[in-house]
Amino acid sequence: MDSTYAYPELPFRPSLWIESTVISVSEAYAVADCGLKALAMDHGNPTIEGARVLFCSDEHVTFVPDAPVAPGDRVRVLPTHVDPTVAKHERLLVVDGEAVRDVWAVDLRGW
């Protein structure tokens, strides 16, 4: 489910995200290594739980975290449109908690 359909009254939670790494932090904002090249942006900015996303550039997302973050911290970036986001990647990792259970190949090149 993408964040476009994340209505409070629905009993679903996101099942796909891009695990991203915080690479820079200032007093006003933080930057993680996930941007336009990894996310479909046709429905708007992605979501980061516990943060307000300011904008995405080619390879980065700039956000204001609700709690302090540090370089090296991981954040889950939730796309607003799943299908075209998946098409930008070669594989998906199927996880259970922190354990990777399977790797699914994505063969959507050229569609």
C-alpha positions in Angstrom: 0.0 0.0 0.0 1.4 3.4 -0.9 0.9 6.5 1.3 -1.7 7.9 -1.0 -4.1 5.4 0.5 -3.0 5.8 4.1 -6.3 6.9 5.6 -6.7 6.6 9.3 -9.9 4.5 9.1 -8.4 1.8 7.0 -6.9 -1.2 8.9 -3.7 -1.4 6.7 -0.2 -0.3 7.2 2.5 0.3 4.6 4.2 -2.9 3.4 6.8 -1.3 1.1 9.4 1.3 1.9 12.9 2.3 0.9 15.4 1.8 3.7 17.5 4.9 3.6 20.5 6.2 5.5 20.8 9.7 7.0 23.9 11.2 5.5 23.8 14.8 6.8 22.2 16.7 9.7 22.0 20.4 10.5 20.1 22.3 13.2 17.2 22.8 10.8 16.9 19.6 8.7 18.4 16.2 7.8 19.2 14.6 4.5 18.9 10.9 3.6 20.2 9.0 0.5 16.9 8.4 -1.3 15.5 10.7 -3.9 13.9 11.0 -7.3 16.0 8.2 -8.8 14.6 5.8 -6.2 11.0 7.1 -5.8 8.0 7.7 -8.1 7.0 11.3 -7.4 3.8 11.5 -9.5 1.6 11.6 -6.4 3.8 14.0 -4.4 6.5 13.7 -1.8 7.2 10.5 0.1 6.5 10.1 3.8 8.9 9.5 6.6 7.2 8.5 9.9 8.2 11.0 12.6 9.3 13.6 10.1 8.1 16.3 7.7 9.5 15.8 4.2 10.6 19.2 2.7 11.7 18.0 -0.8 13.4 15.4 -2.9 16.3 15.9 -5.2 17.8 13.4 -7.6 19.5 11.3 -5.0 18.4 12.8 -1.6 15.4 13.5 0.5 15.5 16.5 2.8 13.3 16.3 5.9 12.7 17.8 9.4 12.7 15.0 12.0 10.5 15.2 15.1 13.3 13.6 17.1 17.1 14.0 16.7 18.8 11.9 14.1 22.4 11.3 13.3 24.4 10.4 10.2 24.2 6.6 9.8 20.7 6.4 11.3 18.2 4.5 9.1 14.9 6.0 8.0 12.0 4.3 6.2 10.9 6.4 3.2 7.3 5.5 2.2 6.6 6.2 -1.5 3.3 7.8 -2.5 3.0 5.5 -5.5 4.3 1.9 -5.1 4.1 0.4 -8.7 6.3 2.9 -10.5 8.6 3.0 -7.4 9.1 -0.7 -7.7 9.9 -0.4 -11.4 12.9 1.7 -10.5 14.6 -1.1 -8.7 16.2 -4.5 -9.6 15.1 -6.4 -6.5 12.9 -6.3 -3.4 13.9 -7.6 0.0 11.2 -9.4 1.9 11.8 -8.8 5.6 10.4 -10.1 8.8 11.4 -7.6 11.5 15.1 -7.1 10.8 15.7 -10.4 9.1 15.8 -10.7 5.3 13.7 -13.7 4.4 13.8 -13.6 0.6 14.9 -11.5 -2.4 12.5 -11.0 -5.2 13.8 -10.1 -8.7 12.0 -7.2 -10.4 12.0 -7.5 -14.1 10.2 -4.4 -15.3 12.9 -2.8 -17.4 11.5 -1.2 -20.6 7.8 -1.2 -19.7 
